[in-house]
Amino acid sequence: MREQEFGAGRIPTYVASADPISRAGLVAQLRGQHGLAVVDDPERAAVAIVVVDSVDEQAAQAIRTLLRGGTGHVLLVATTVDDQGVLTAVEAGASAIVRRVDAAPEKLAATVRATAEGHGALPPDLLGSLLSQVGRLQRNVLHPRGIHFNGFSEREIEVLRLVADGFDTAEIAEKLSYSERTVKNVIHDVTSRFNLRNRCHAVAYALRSGVI
């Protein structure tokens, strides 16, 4: 684990900001917080803090760049953030969002520690809004198309469950009254969409996702 490089319990933390003054001030505050080790290399960071005025495409790109570069998790500190901003940040891969007005050193350090452990964090009002949007997405977009929020359709789940039970293509087709081509296409769609190697990998992925 990256924490081992900096001593037990110390979380390597990187700060990114287009404003050098804001970055310097935040770095100075975090250096005094127990359990954190501020680093200059984002690739060594378990958590990167991205400081922005508003959550736009530029902020989203900064989040994606850090995650692709090897940063473990991203915590976003924003001056203003609305419902659309939350979706933009979450889609980009942010694990937590804190309003700048709420980013006192002690609270920010606690959020860094929670983020490093894999826990998400949002202001309560934004969390409620996000949950409402997720519910509307499931009801109005996914459910009418027979798709669960996990990305699998009912038909895909049926086929993968039978694959997991050891049935071959012909047997699955017979049980579900599909053609063998349809069964093969269903499995191909799943492996392609989730970048899986084969049907065994698809079954393992579905099991880990709690689908079957």
Buried (B, 14 or more C-beta within 10 A) or exposed (E): EBBEEBEEEBBBBBBBBEEEEBBEBBBEBBEEBEBBBBBEEBEBBBBBBBBBBEBEEEBBEBBBBBBEEEBBBBBBBBBEBEEEBBBBBBEBBBBBBBBBEEBEBEEBBBBBBBBBEEEBBBBEEBBEBBEEBBEEEEEEEBEEEEBBEEEBBEBBBBBBBBBBEEBEBEBBBEBBEBEBEBBBEBBEBBBEEBEBEEBEBBBBBBEEEEBB
